[in-house]
């Protein structure tokens, strides 16, 4: 297997993948722009060391990033050389292991995504399996047992040199705030191999759930089991807890785990609310969870803050990027009404930015006249004592800085983009077939 990993074509593909992902430098400080020349000079030495079993990975750079709940998550950033090698190993291992992974595992797999996981959960709920065992793993990526993971790998990978590489990457120390720390468990988030290794570990859970013929959905370490009664859900929850504790040695966050009804359940940022249309008893529609709306609004607020020193065209570009990514992810949810209100709020904030950028009264007067406001009215508004936010919502600015004028500068509303990307808007979501990957 090590020959396939180090094959020139496989290494070139891995290099291009790392180059496309960009990312931060590791402990050696090497940037992506320097990677090509580094590999040209050291490619043979890296390959020889890997084949001889003498390759030693560099320490991982630990970086803490904020989470939505005020806490932080520790990311591990390998050096670019290690990233290329890990990606090369990943490209060889993935096709072999993909054949064994189960149908209802959707995270970090080719041809599968979060939308399919949400659709599958939606389908289970509409089939009457509305007592949901929701289990949250406590710091999963930090708690993976190295010995157990390597045992699972050894069943599929018989190449000792490839296994040695993976073991060395797992045991590589991590540099946190200038200090090296040993690692005896955990898979660092941020490495090309971590998604595959997490799927290898939790595939054991998938097999156990399949053996019990349970309905479940798993996306990486986020998984839920769907049952038709509370008593069944309680038994399943206890059995899963014992399996995770005793077989996989993974702790559960008891505060965030429990038995849920659809209205109290969230999956990958989506919520479920009952539909009240005639003949739809027991049916639920997808919505966006409150956290999803809050994060979008915070991001849009930062982009459209009037005191941010940014040109109007730059604001519009950043606004488009933020809006399109969010709408594309939540395009299956029922969000049209809220998007309409949010669009109005965004346009008012853009008008506030424009009013603020006009600065002095005389410039405001001249710009209002250019926009078609009568001279007397333009003079009065340019000297108004109203605050900028009040002026932005006034009929004077709404009728001059119109949606058409904003569109000419590149503005696109959330609702318009949603209508482009949302699948079959006129059809209820639960009537669509769930896509399966063969």
C-alpha positions as CSV (number, residue, x, y, z in Angstrom):
1,X,0.0,0.0,0.0
2,X,2.8,2.4,0.7
3,X,3.8,2.2,-3.0
4,X,0.3,3.4,-4.0
5,X,0.5,6.2,-1.4
6,X,3.8,7.4,-2.7
7,X,3.0,6.9,-6.4
8,X,3.8,10.1,-8.4
9,X,0.2,10.5,-9.6
10,X,-1.3,10.1,-6.1
11,X,1.1,12.5,-4.6
12,X,0.4,15.1,-7.3
13,X,-3.3,14.8,-6.7
14,X,-2.7,15.2,-2.9
15,X,-0.5,18.3,-3.5
16,X,-3.2,19.9,-5.6
17,X,-5.9,19.1,-3.0
18,X,-3.8,20.8,-0.2
19,X,-3.0,23.7,-2.5
20,X,-6.7,24.3,-3.2
21,X,-7.6,24.1,0.5
22,X,-4.9,26.7,1.3
23,X,-5.0,26.9,5.1
24,X,-2.6,28.2,7.7
25,X,1.0,27.3,8.1
26,X,2.1,24.7,10.7
27,X,4.8,24.8,13.2
28,X,7.5,25.2,10.5
29,X,5.9,28.4,9.2
30,X,5.8,27.2,5.6
31,X,3.1,28.8,3.5
32,X,1.2,27.2,0.7
33,X,3.1,29.3,-1.9
34,X,6.3,27.7,-0.8
35,X,5.1,24.1,-0.9
36,X,5.9,23.4,-4.6
37,X,9.5,24.3,-4.4
38,X,9.8,22.4,-1.0
39,X,8.5,19.2,-2.6
40,X,10.7,19.5,-5.6
41,X,13.8,19.7,-3.4
42,X,12.7,17.1,-0.8
43,X,10.3,14.7,-2.6
44,X,12.8,11.9,-3.0
45,X,14.0,12.2,0.7
46,X,10.4,12.2,2.0
47,X,9.6,9.1,-0.2
48,X,12.7,7.2,0.9
49,X,12.1,8.0,4.6
50,X,8.5,6.8,4.3
51,X,9.5,3.6,2.6
52,X,12.3,2.9,5.2
53,X,10.0,3.6,8.1
54,X,12.1,6.5,9.2
55,X,9.8,9.4,8.4
56,X,9.0,11.4,11.5
57,X,6.1,13.9,11.4
58,X,6.5,17.4,12.8
59,X,4.5,18.5,15.9
60,X,1.0,19.8,15.3
61,X,0.2,23.5,15.8
62,X,-2.8,23.8,18.2
63,X,-5.1,26.8,17.5
64,X,-8.2,27.6,19.6
65,X,-11.2,28.9,17.7
66,X,-14.4,30.2,19.3
67,X,-17.6,28.1,19.3
68,X,-21.1,29.5,19.2
69,X,-21.7,28.8,22.9
70,X,-18.8,31.0,24.1
71,X,-16.4,28.0,24.5
72,X,-13.4,27.2,22.2
73,X,-12.5,24.3,20.0
74,X,-8.9,23.1,19.6
75,X,-7.8,22.7,16.0
76,X,-4.6,20.8,15.1
77,X,-2.8,22.2,12.1
78,X,-0.1,19.8,10.7
79,X,2.7,21.1,8.5
80,X,2.1,21.2,4.8
81,X,4.4,18.2,4.2
82,X,2.4,16.1,6.6
83,X,-0.8,17.4,5.1
84,X,0.3,16.2,1.6
85,X,1.2,12.8,2.9
86,X,-2.0,12.5,5.0
87,X,-4.0,13.4,1.9
88,X,-2.2,10.8,-0.1
89,X,-2.9,8.1,2.5
90,X,-6.6,9.3,2.6
91,X,-6.9,9.0,-1.2
92,X,-5.7,5.3,-1.1
93,X,-7.7,4.3,2.1
94,X,-11.0,6.0,1.3
95,X,-12.1,3.8,-1.7
96,X,-11.3,0.7,0.3
97,X,-13.2,1.6,3.4
98,X,-16.1,3.3,1.5
99,X,-17.3,-0.1,0.4
100,X,-18.0,-1.1,4.0
101,X,-19.5,2.1,5.4
102,X,-23.3,1.9,5.9
103,X,-26.0,3.6,4.0
104,X,-27.1,6.0,6.8
105,X,-23.7,7.5,7.5
106,X,-23.5,10.8,5.6
107,X,-20.6,12.8,7.0
108,X,-17.3,13.3,5.0
109,X,-18.2,10.8,2.3
110,X,-18.1,11.2,-1.5
111,X,-21.6,11.8,-2.9
112,X,-23.1,12.4,0.5
113,X,-23.9,15.5,2.4
114,X,-25.8,17.1,5.3
115,X,-28.9,17.7,3.2
116,X,-29.3,13.9,2.7
117,X,-29.0,13.3,6.4
118,X,-31.7,15.9,7.2
119,X,-34.0,14.5,4.5
120,X,-33.5,10.9,5.9
121,X,-34.4,12.1,9.5
122,X,-37.4,13.9,8.1
123,X,-38.5,10.8,6.3
124,X,-38.2,8.7,9.6
125,X,-40.3,11.3,11.5
126,X,-43.1,11.2,8.9
127,X,-43.1,7.4,9.0
128,X,-44.2,7.6,12.6
129,X,-40.8,7.2,14.3
130,X,-41.1,10.3,16.5
131,X,-39.4,9.3,19.7
132,X,-35.8,10.3,19.0
133,X,-32.7,9.2,20.9
134,X,-30.5,12.2,20.5
135,X,-26.9,11.5,21.7
136,X,-24.2,14.0,22.0
137,X,-20.6,12.8,22.2
138,X,-18.5,14.8,24.6
139,X,-15.4,16.2,22.7
140,X,-15.4,13.2,20.4
141,X,-12.3,14.2,18.4
142,X,-10.4,14.7,21.6
143,X,-11.4,11.3,23.1
144,X,-10.7,8.8,20.4
145,X,-8.7,5.9,21.8
146,X,-5.5,5.4,19.7
147,X,-5.1,1.7,20.5
148,X,-8.7,0.8,19.6
149,X,-8.5,2.9,16.4
150,X,-5.3,1.3,15.3
151,X,-6.8,-2.2,16.0
152,X,-9.8,-1.3,13.7
153,X,-7.4,0.0,11.0
154,X,-5.2,-3.2,11.2
155,X,-8.2,-5.3,10.2
156,X,-8.4,-3.5,6.9
157,X,-4.8,-2.2,6.3
158,X,-2.1,-4.9,6.4
159,X,0.8,-2.6,5.3
160,X,3.0,-2.0,8.4
161,X,4.6,1.1,6.9
162,X,1.3,2.8,6.2
163,X,0.1,1.9,9.7
164,X,3.3,3.3,11.2
165,X,2.7,6.6,9.4
166,X,-0.8,6.8,10.8
167,X,0.4,5.9,14.3
168,X,3.1,8.6,14.2
169,X,0.6,11.2,13.1
170,X,-1.8,10.2,15.9
171,X,1.0,10.4,18.5
172,X,2.6,13.6,17.2
173,X,2.8,16.2,20.0
174,X,0.8,19.4,19.8
175,X,2.2,22.9,20.3
176,X,-0.2,25.0,22.4
177,X,0.8,28.5,23.4
178,X,4.4,27.7,22.9
179,X,4.4,24.5,24.9
180,X,4.6,20.9,23.5
181,X,2.0,18.5,24.9
182,X,2.0,14.7,24.5
183,X,-1.0,13.1,22.9
184,X,-2.2,9.6,23.9
185,X,-5.7,9.9,22.6
186,X,-7.7,12.0,20.2
187,X,-7.7,12.8,16.5
188,X,-6.8,16.4,15.8
189,X,-9.4,18.3,13.9
190,X,-7.9,20.1,11.0
191,X,-5.9,17.2,9.4
192,X,-6.9,15.6,6.1
193,X,-7.1,12.2,7.8
194,X,-9.3,13.1,10.8
195,X,-12.7,12.8,9.0
196,X,-11.8,9.3,7.7
197,X,-10.5,8.1,11.1
198,X,-13.6,9.4,12.8
199,X,-15.8,7.4,10.4
200,X,-13.7,4.3,11.0
201,X,-14.3,4.5,14.7
202,X,-18.0,5.3,14.5
203,X,-18.6,2.7,11.8
204,X,-18.5,0.2,14.7
205,X,-21.6,2.0,16.1
206,X,-23.3,1.9,12.7
207,X,-22.8,-1.8,12.5
208,X,-24.3,-2.3,16.0
209,X,-27.4,-0.2,15.1
210,X,-27.7,-2.1,11.8
211,X,-27.5,-5.4,13.7
212,X,-30.4,-4.2,15.9
213,X,-32.3,-3.1,12.8
214,X,-32.8,0.4,14.1
215,X,-33.5,3.5,12.1
216,X,-30.8,6.1,12.6
217,X,-28.9,8.9,10.9
218,X,-25.3,9.8,11.5
219,X,-23.3,12.7,10.2
220,X,-19.7,12.4,11.6
221,X,-20.1,12.4,15.4
222,X,-23.7,13.8,15.2
223,X,-26.2,10.9,15.3
224,X,-29.7,10.1,16.3
225,X,-31.9,7.0,16.5
226,X,-35.6,7.0,15.6
227,X,-38.1,4.8,17.4
228,X,-42.0,4.6,17.6
229,X,-42.4,4.6,21.4
230,X,-40.8,6.2,24.4
231,X,-40.2,2.8,26.1
232,X,-38.3,1.6,23.0
233,X,-36.3,4.9,22.9
234,X,-35.3,4.4,26.5
235,X,-34.0,0.9,26.0
236,X,-32.2,1.9,22.8
237,X,-30.6,4.9,24.5
238,X,-29.3,2.8,27.4
239,X,-27.9,0.2,25.0
240,X,-26.2,2.8,22.9
241,X,-24.7,4.5,26.0
242,X,-23.3,1.2,27.2
243,X,-21.9,0.3,23.7
244,X,-20.1,3.7,23.4
245,X,-18.8,3.5,27.0
246,X,-17.6,-0.1,27.0
247,X,-16.8,-0.9,23.4
248,X,-15.6,2.4,21.9
249,X,-14.6,4.1,25.2
250,X,-16.3,7.3,24.2
251,X,-18.0,9.6,26.8
252,X,-21.5,11.0,26.3
253,X,-22.5,14.5,27.2
254,X,-25.5,13.7,29.4
255,X,-26.8,17.3,29.6
256,X,-27.2,17.5,25.8
257,X,-28.4,13.9,25.3
258,X,-31.9,12.6,25.8
259,X,-35.1,11.4,24.3
260,X,-36.7,14.1,22.1
261,X,-39.9,14.7,20.3
262,X,-39.6,16.3,16.8
263,X,-40.5,19.8,18.1
264,X,-37.6,19.6,20.6
265,X,-35.1,18.1,18.2
266,X,-32.5,19.7,16.1
267,X,-30.3,18.2,13.5
268,X,-27.4,19.9,11.7
269,X,-28.9,23.4,12.4
270,X,-32.5,22.3,11.3
271,X,-35.6,22.1,13.4
272,X,-38.9,20.4,12.9
273,X,-42.3,22.1,13.5
274,X,-45.8,20.7,12.9
275,X,-47.7,21.6,9.7
276,X,-51.3,22.7,10.3
277,X,-52.7,22.1,6.8
278,X,-55.7,19.9,6.4
279,X,-54.7,16.2,6.0
280,X,-51.2,16.8,7.3
281,X,-51.7,15.5,10.8
282,X,-48.4,14.1,12.2
283,X,-46.4,15.8,9.5
284,X,-43.5,18.3,10.2
285,X,-41.8,20.9,8.1
286,X,-38.2,21.8,8.2
287,X,-37.2,25.2,9.7
288,X,-33.9,26.8,10.7
289,X,-33.0,26.6,14.3
290,X,-32.7,29.8,16.3
291,X,-28.9,29.6,16.4
292,X,-28.7,29.5,12.6
293,X,-30.7,32.7,12.4
294,X,-28.7,34.4,15.1
295,X,-25.3,33.5,13.5
296,X,-26.5,34.8,10.1
297,X,-27.7,38.1,11.6
298,X,-24.5,38.6,13.5
299,X,-22.5,38.1,10.3
300,X,-24.7,40.4,8.3
301,X,-24.6,43.0,11.1
302,X,-20.8,43.0,11.1
303,X,-20.7,43.4,7.3
304,X,-23.2,46.3,7.2
305,X,-21.9,48.1,10.3
306,X,-21.7,51.8,9.3
307,X,-18.4,52.4,11.2
308,X,-16.6,49.6,9.3
309,X,-14.1,51.3,6.9
310,X,-15.2,49.5,3.8
311,X,-16.3,50.6,0.3
312,X,-19.9,50.0,-0.7
313,X,-19.0,47.5,-3.5
314,X,-16.8,45.5,-1.0
315,X,-19.8,45.4,1.4
316,X,-22.0,44.0,-1.3
317,X,-19.4,41.4,-2.3
318,X,-19.1,40.2,1.3
319,X,-22.8,40.3,1.8
320,X,-23.3,38.0,-1.2
321,X,-20.8,35.5,0.0
322,X,-22.4,35.3,3.5
323,X,-25.9,35.2,2.2
324,X,-25.4,32.6,-0.5
325,X,-23.5,30.2,1.7
326,X,-26.2,30.3,4.4
327,X,-29.2,30.1,2.0
328,X,-27.6,27.3,0.0
329,X,-27.1,25.2,3.2
330,X,-30.7,25.9,4.5
331,X,-32.4,25.8,1.1
332,X,-34.6,22.9,2.1
333,X,-36.2,24.7,5.1
334,X,-39.3,26.8,5.1
335,X,-37.7,30.3,5.5
336,X,-39.4,32.6,2.9
337,X,-41.3,34.7,5.4
338,X,-38.3,35.4,7.6
339,X,-36.1,36.0,4.6
340,X,-38.4,38.8,3.4
341,X,-38.2,40.5,6.8
342,X,-34.4,40.1,6.9
343,X,-34.0,41.5,3.4
344,X,-35.9,44.7,4.5
345,X,-33.6,45.0,7.6
346,X,-30.4,44.5,5.4
347,X,-31.5,47.2,2.9
348,X,-32.1,49.6,5.7
349,X,-28.7,48.9,7.1
350,X,-27.2,49.5,3.6
351,X,-29.1,52.8,3.4
352,X,-27.7,53.7,6.8
353,X,-24.1,53.0,5.6
354,X,-24.8,55.2,2.5
355,X,-26.2,58.0,4.6
356,X,-23.2,57.8,7.0
357,X,-20.7,57.8,4.1
358,X,-22.1,61.0,2.7
359,X,-20.7,62.7,5.8
360,X,-21.5,66.5,5.9
361,X,-24.8,68.2,5.3
362,X,-23.8,69.8,2.0
363,X,-22.7,66.5,0.4
364,X,-26.0,64.9,1.6
365,X,-28.0,67.7,0.0
366,X,-26.2,67.4,-3.3
367,X,-26.5,63.6,-3.4
368,X,-30.3,63.7,-2.5
369,X,-30.8,66.2,-5.4
370,X,-28.9,63.8,-7.8
371,X,-31.3,61.1,-6.7
372,X,-34.3,63.2,-7.6
373,X,-35.3,64.8,-4.3
374,X,-36.6,68.4,-4.7
375,X,-34.1,71.1,-3.6
376,X,-36.1,72.4,-0.6
377,X,-36.8,68.9,0.7
378,X,-33.2,67.8,0.1
379,X,-31.9,70.8,2.1
380,X,-34.3,70.0,5.0
381,X,-33.4,66.3,5.1
382,X,-29.6,67.1,4.9
383,X,-30.0,69.3,8.1
384,X,-32.3,66.9,9.9
385,X,-31.7,66.1,13.6
386,X,-33.0,62.6,13.2
387,X,-30.5,59.8,13.7
388,X,-29.0,57.9,10.8
389,X,-31.1,54.8,11.5
390,X,-34.3,56.8,11.5
391,X,-33.4,58.4,8.2
392,X,-32.5,55.0,6.7
393,X,-36.1,53.8,7.4
394,X,-37.7,57.0,6.3
395,X,-39.8,57.2,3.1
396,X,-37.3,59.8,1.8
397,X,-34.4,57.4,1.6
398,X,-36.5,54.3,0.8
399,X,-37.9,56.0,-2.3
400,X,-34.6,57.3,-3.5
401,X,-32.1,54.5,-2.6
402,X,-34.5,51.9,-4.1
403,X,-34.1,48.2,-4.5
404,X,-33.5,48.7,-8.2
405,X,-30.7,51.2,-7.5
406,X,-29.1,48.8,-5.0
407,X,-29.5,45.9,-7.5
408,X,-27.5,48.0,-10.1
409,X,-24.7,48.1,-7.6
410,X,-24.7,44.3,-7.3
411,X,-27.2,43.8,-4.4
412,X,-29.2,40.5,-4.4
413,X,-31.9,39.8,-1.8
414,X,-31.9,36.6,0.3
415,X,-35.4,35.8,-1.0
416,X,-34.4,36.1,-4.6
417,X,-31.4,33.8,-4.2
418,X,-33.5,31.3,-2.2
419,X,-36.0,31.1,-5.0
420,X,-33.2,30.2,-7.4
421,X,-31.7,27.4,-5.3
422,X,-34.6,26.0,-3.3
423,X,-35.7,22.6,-4.7
424,X,-39.4,22.5,-5.7
425,X,-40.7,25.4,-3.7
426,X,-44.3,24.6,-4.3
427,X,-44.0,21.0,-3.1
428,X,-44.0,20.1,0.6
429,X,-40.6,18.7,1.6
430,X,-41.9,15.5,3.1
431,X,-43.4,14.4,-0.2
432,X,-40.0,14.4,-2.0
433,X,-38.2,11.0,-2.2
434,X,-35.1,10.7,-0.1
435,X,-32.0,10.4,-2.3
436,X,-29.9,7.3,-1.8
437,X,-26.4,6.7,-3.0
438,X,-25.7,3.3,-4.5
